[in-house]
Amino acid sequence: MEIINTMIVRIISATIFITLNIQHVNAQMEMEGNKYLSKCFDKNIKSMRIYLEGNELSYPVMELGGDNNILFEFDLLGNDANDYVYHIMHCNSKWEQSDLFSDEFMDGFNENIISDYEFSLNTRVNYVHYKVKIPNDDVQLKLSGNYIICVYENENTEKLVASARFSLYEPLVNVQAEIRQPTLADYTNSGQEVRLSVFHDELQINDPFSEVKINILQNNRPDKMISNIKPVFVKNSELVYSFAGENVLLGGNEYRMFNIRNLQLFGGHVNDIKFVDSVYHVQLRLDERRSYKRYFWQEDLNGKYIVYNSNNDNHEVSADYVYVYFNLPYNEPVLDVAMYVYGGFNNWTLNPENKMFYNFETAMYEGVILLKQGVYNYSYAFVNNYVKQIDESFIEGSHYETENDYLIFVYYNGIEENYDRLVGYQIVNSKYRD
């Protein structure tokens, strides 16, 4: 008990130091190169999510003119509401801003105040919950493709606080795909190969090598994507993108999971819960390196998370924020790399808040993150300090048997088009078949 209390005090002090030294991100901005990301740029913006309304585990991809809504939401920590304005941007298949003007891809206004917000109820950490539904009375989108919703504070377009990706598709082509164990020796036991065909009976394609673009994302992760692939065979109205040894991604491992829906009970992977300085602190069980272990299946959320409070139905504003402590025993620190807790909870980005630090006294990597009540998936990722490559397999391992979703996006940009139309979309699972 004394050790746990000491650790809480030490990590709280480190967290305060980190928080005080995180400045509002400007130069890092909304882009990586020219690509727009799903990312929070204000340290007080938390739990940003975008999905199909009614299913928080869904991916933010909707049929153009369909019955669904895209729901975008986030929390602002604190007691006071801010004035936020959102702007919608059309992007190409590479998530770069397209050349279209607003009135070409939407009806309505493209600078709108976020008026739908609520204050948290009976929480130890106060916050304001904001949400935007698309389409709405102010915004109706007319074209398929990739979109970014950007949120600015007080109508100041220099102060971007959050941005999130979503897509609208036209069902003009049929995608048939399957996930196989790779034949390449280097990836036979660690990778997953995507074989697919695109049938375009309803869409005339003159040059499939230049007019059609394919993006394949594992669990909708921007860092796990296959692109720039060309058809191997073209026959009648079918484009075949299946060739042994190509379209391969590491399968990874099933995600780690913890459950903090109820702060009076120890959920899955929780070792201890304490109430210190008016905030709950959740100590997870010790994790371990899995790269040398055999594959073990366990059901997960494919990297996503659910906001949930077991003691109240209104989860959006009743779920509390708690400090969650991560601990990974390791004999000595790994040189020239940084360790991060990684997952959909931070939109697959790397920032000071999810970075871990090596503690020589405990011989562990340790980290603490402020998270909203719910059920979470996560993994550990090493990032090389020089080439900045993300490597999960070093800690987590990688297996061809791992259950993953593969999201397949088919874009078309013909002679008469001036943007990348999203004409096909399909989700294929590596383990489950329809």
Helices and strands as residue ranges (DSSP letters): H 2-21, E 31-32, E 35-36, E 39-40, E 45-52, E 61-63, E 70-77, E 84-91, H 102-105, E 106-108, E 112-113, E 117-119, E 127-134, E 139-141, E 145-153, E 156-169, E 174-180, G 185-187, E 191-199, H 208-211, E 212-218, E 225-226, E 233-235, E 238-240, E 248-250, E 256-259, E 270-276, E 279-284, E 305-307, H 315-318, E 321-329, E 337-342, G 344-346, G 352-354, E 357-359, E 364-372, E 374-384, E 390-391, H 393-396, E 405-412, E 421-429
